[in-house]
């Protein structure tokens, strides 16, 4: 199942609470430490995806 992703304007604490309480996350990762690590990684990768998307969008617009 897909992992929860942070919203664009979502604060870290709000995202972590939502991610830790997610039904799928609780089922797939019953240990809180493991779930916390995955949720934290999702938060940290938030800016990486956005940067990657920005680079792709910029490269596409330059080619036109």
C-alpha positions in Angstrom: 0.0 0.0 0.0 1.2 3.6 -0.6 2.8 5.4 2.3 1.3 8.6 3.6 2.9 11.7 2.0 3.1 15.1 3.6 0.9 17.8 2.3 2.5 20.9 0.8 1.6 23.2 3.8 1.3 20.5 6.4 3.5 20.9 9.5 5.9 18.2 10.5 4.0 17.4 13.8 0.7 17.2 12.0 2.1 14.9 9.4 3.9 12.7 11.9 0.7 12.2 13.9 -1.4 11.4 10.8 1.2 9.0 9.5 1.7 7.3 12.9 -2.1 6.8 13.3 -2.7 5.7 9.7 -4.5 2.3 9.6 -2.3 0.8 6.9 0.9 2.0 8.6 -0.3 0.4 11.9 -1.1 -2.9 10.1 2.1 -3.1 8.1 4.4 -1.7 10.8 3.0 -2.6 14.2 6.2 -1.5 16.0 6.0 2.2 16.8 9.8 2.7 16.3 9.7 1.3 12.8 6.6 3.3 11.9 8.2 6.4 13.3 11.4 5.9 11.2 9.3 5.4 8.0 7.1 8.4 8.7 10.2 10.5 9.5 11.9 9.4 6.2 8.7 10.4 4.3 9.0 13.8 5.9 12.7 14.2 5.1 12.1 13.1 1.5 9.3 15.6 1.0 11.7 18.3 -0.2 13.6 15.9 -2.4 10.5 15.0 -4.4 9.5 18.6 -4.7 13.0 19.6 -6.0 12.9 16.6 -8.4 9.5 17.7 -9.7 10.8 21.3 -10.0 13.8 20.2 -12.0 11.7 18.0 -14.3 9.2 20.9 -14.9 12.0 23.3 -15.6 13.8 21.0 -18.0 10.5 20.4 -19.8 9.8 24.1 -20.2 13.3 24.8 -21.4 13.0 22.2 -24.2 10.0 24.0 -25.7 
